Amino acid sequence: MRTQEQVNAIVGRLEEEYPLAECTLDYGKDYELLFSVRLAAQCTDERVNQITPALFARFPTLESFAEADIEEVERYVKPCGFYHHKARDIVECAKILLLRHGGKVPGSMEELLKLPGVGRKTANLILGDVFHAPGAVVVDTHCIRLSNRMGLVDGLKDPAKIEPVLRAQLPPEKSSDFCHRLVLHGRAVCTARAPKCEVCCLRDLCQTGSGG
């Protein structure tokens, strides 16, 4: 485990390296982000961004999604994989947002988790990006890999166990952006197969890269 001083240094170093900590999914409306995150399960954000413009053009409102034929939605989202489940969840989610939430994406973990296809990772992303809620921690594959390599967690692979450990260490107001920066750093430098430790901005702070 890292000391709080080391954690703060890691957070600051990533802020310098990646000043724009933004979600890499393209969206214009809150519910579009919710649907895009559902499509991104077991799929790359890049692929999702390729198909959502046509999807959102065909169904420009939440009402149009709620009234959509699931098979038609499937044709749009098929390139994202698991399209039967994803299309069904999107249509059902649209109906619930209209019936129970006045067409708005709810702003609590409890209510978000009741939506079809929404788990804690998605809920935390919505809370952080849409509602700017402090303490939102998005534990994806990059977060799992990098937090273990850096020593922020010790051999944990279960997102449900990693989330509270990171939340206890990270400044609440910076936790959401920190997770976005882990994604950017994980793609550019600390990759799964061949981490580029020699050019890593965290090498002297990383438990794996520095051996310290």
C-alpha positions in Angstrom: 0.0 0.0 0.0 1.1 3.6 -0.6 1.3 6.3 1.9 -1.1 9.2 1.6 1.8 11.4 0.4 2.6 8.9 -2.3 -1.1 8.7 -3.4 -1.3 12.5 -3.6 1.9 12.6 -5.6 0.5 10.0 -8.1 -2.7 12.0 -8.4 -0.8 15.2 -9.0 1.6 13.6 -11.5 -1.3 12.2 -13.6 -3.1 15.6 -13.5 0.0 17.1 -15.1 0.4 14.4 -17.7 -3.3 14.3 -18.6 -4.9 17.7 -17.9 -8.1 16.9 -19.7 -9.7 14.1 -17.7 -12.7 13.4 -19.8 -14.8 10.4 -20.5 -13.8 9.0 -23.9 -17.4 8.2 -24.8 -19.1 10.8 -27.0 -22.5 12.0 -25.8 -24.7 15.0 -25.8 -27.4 14.1 -23.3 -27.2 12.4 -19.9 -29.1 9.4 -20.9 -26.9 9.0 -24.0 -23.9 8.6 -21.7 -25.9 6.0 -19.8 -26.7 4.1 -22.9 -23.2 4.4 -24.3 -21.7 3.0 -21.2 -24.0 0.0 -21.5 -22.8 -0.5 -25.1 -19.2 -0.3 -24.0 -19.4 -3.4 -21.9 -17.0 -5.9 -23.4 -16.4 -3.4 -26.2 -14.1 -0.5 -26.9 -15.1 3.1 -26.4 -13.8 3.7 -29.9 -16.2 1.2 -31.4 -19.1 2.6 -29.4 -18.4 6.1 -30.6 -18.5 4.8 -34.2 -22.1 3.5 -33.9 -23.8 5.9 -31.5 -24.1 8.9 -33.9 -26.4 6.8 -36.2 -28.2 5.3 -33.2 -28.9 8.7 -31.5 -29.9 10.2 -34.9 -32.5 7.4 -35.4 -33.8 7.7 -31.9 -33.3 11.4 -31.0 -35.3 11.4 -27.8 -35.8 9.3 -24.8 -39.4 8.8 -25.9 -38.3 7.4 -29.2 -36.0 4.9 -27.5 -38.9 3.8 -25.2 -41.1 3.2 -28.2 -38.4 1.6 -30.3 -38.6 -1.9 -31.8 -35.9 -3.8 -30.0 -34.9 -5.7 -33.2 -34.3 -2.3 -34.9 -32.1 -1.1 -32.0 -30.2 -4.4 -32.3 -29.3 -3.7 -35.9 -27.7 -0.4 -34.8 -25.8 -1.8 -31.8 -24.8 -5.2 -33.2 -21.1 -4.2 -33.8 -20.8 -3.7 -30.0 -21.4 -7.3 -29.3 -24.0 -8.9 -26.9 -26.5 -6.8 -28.9 -29.6 -8.7 -27.9 -29.1 -7.9 -24.2 -27.8 -4.4 -24.8 -30.7 -3.4 -27.1 -33.2 -4.8 -24.6 -31.6 -3.0 -21.7 -31.5 0.3 -23.5 -35.2 0.2 -24.5 -36.3 -0.9 -21.0 -34.1 1.7 -19.3 -35.7 4.4 -21.5 -39.1 3.3 -20.4 -38.2 3.3 -16.7 -36.5 6.7 -16.9 -39.8 8.1 -18.3 -42.1 6.3 -16.0 -40.3 6.6 -12.7 -37.8 9.5 -13.1 -39.6 12.1 -15.2 -37.2 11.5 -18.1 -34.2 12.2 -16.0 -31.2 10.1 -15.1 -31.4 9.5 -11.4 -28.5 10.9 -9.2 -28.2 8.3 -6.5 -26.4 5.0 -6.5 -29.5 3.2 -5.2 -31.7 4.3 -8.0 -29.1 3.9 -10.8 -28.5 0.3 -9.7 -32.2 -0.4 -10.3 -31.9 0.4 -14.0 -31.5 -2.5 -16.5 -27.8 -3.3 -17.2 -26.4 -0.8 -14.7 -23.8 -2.0 -12.2 -21.6 -0.1 -9.8 -19.0 0.8 -12.5 -21.7 2.5 -14.7 -23.4 4.1 -11.7 -20.1 5.6 -10.4 -19.3 6.9 -13.9 -22.7 8.6 -14.1 -22.4 10.0 -10.6 -19.0 11.4 -11.4 -19.4 12.7 -14.9 -23.1 13.9 -14.8 -23.6 14.9 -11.2 -19.9 15.6 -10.2 -20.5 13.6 -7.0 -17.4 13.4 -4.8 -16.0 10.0 -4.1 -17.1 8.4 -7.4 -14.7 5.6 -8.2 -15.0 3.8 -11.6 -13.3 0.4 -11.4 -12.7 -0.8 -14.9 -10.0 -3.1 -16.3 -7.5 -0.2 -16.5 -8.2 0.8 -12.9 -7.8 -2.8 -11.7 -4.4 -3.3 -13.5 -2.9 0.1 -12.7 -4.0 0.3 -9.1 -2.4 -3.1 -8.4 0.8 -2.2 -10.3 1.2 1.1 -8.5 0.4 -0.5 -5.1 -2.8 1.4 -4.4 -4.4 -2.0 -3.8 -2.7 -5.2 -2.9 -3.5 -8.1 -5.3 -7.2 -7.3 -5.5 -9.1 -8.2 -8.7 -12.7 -7.8 -7.5 -14.0 -4.3 -8.4 -16.4 -4.4 -5.4 -13.3 -4.7 -3.1 -11.1 -2.3 -5.0 -13.7 0.5 -5.0 -13.8 1.2 -1.2 -10.0 0.9 -0.9 -9.4 3.5 -3.5 -12.2 5.7 -2.2 -10.5 5.7 1.2 -7.2 6.9 -0.4 -8.2 9.3 -3.1 -9.2 13.0 -2.5 -13.1 12.8 -3.0 -13.2 15.7 -5.4 -10.6 14.2 -7.6 -11.5 10.5 -7.6 -13.7 10.5 -10.7 -11.1 12.4 -12.8 -8.4 10.1 -11.4 -10.1 7.1 -12.8 -10.4 8.7 -16.2 -6.7 9.5 -16.1 -6.0 5.8 -15.3 -7.8 4.9 -18.5 -5.7 7.3 -20.5 -2.5 6.2 -18.9 -3.4 2.5 -19.2 -4.0 2.9 -23.0 -0.9 5.1 -23.7 1.8 3.8 -21.3 0.8 1.2 -18.7 -0.6 -1.3 -21.1 -1.7 -4.8 -20.2 0.9 -6.7 -22.3 3.9 -4.4 -22.4 4.0 -1.5 -19.9 6.4 1.2 -21.0 7.9 1.8 -17.6 10.9 3.6 -19.1 8.8 6.5 -20.2 6.2 6.4 -17.4 5.6 9.7 -15.5 5.0 7.6 -12.4 8.0 5.3 -12.6 9.6 6.7 -9.4 6.3 6.4 -7.5 5.2 3.1 -8.9 5.6 -0.1 -6.8 6.1 -2.2 -9.9 8.1 0.3 -12.1 10.6 1.3 -9.4 10.5 -1.7 -7.2 9.9 0.5 -4.3 
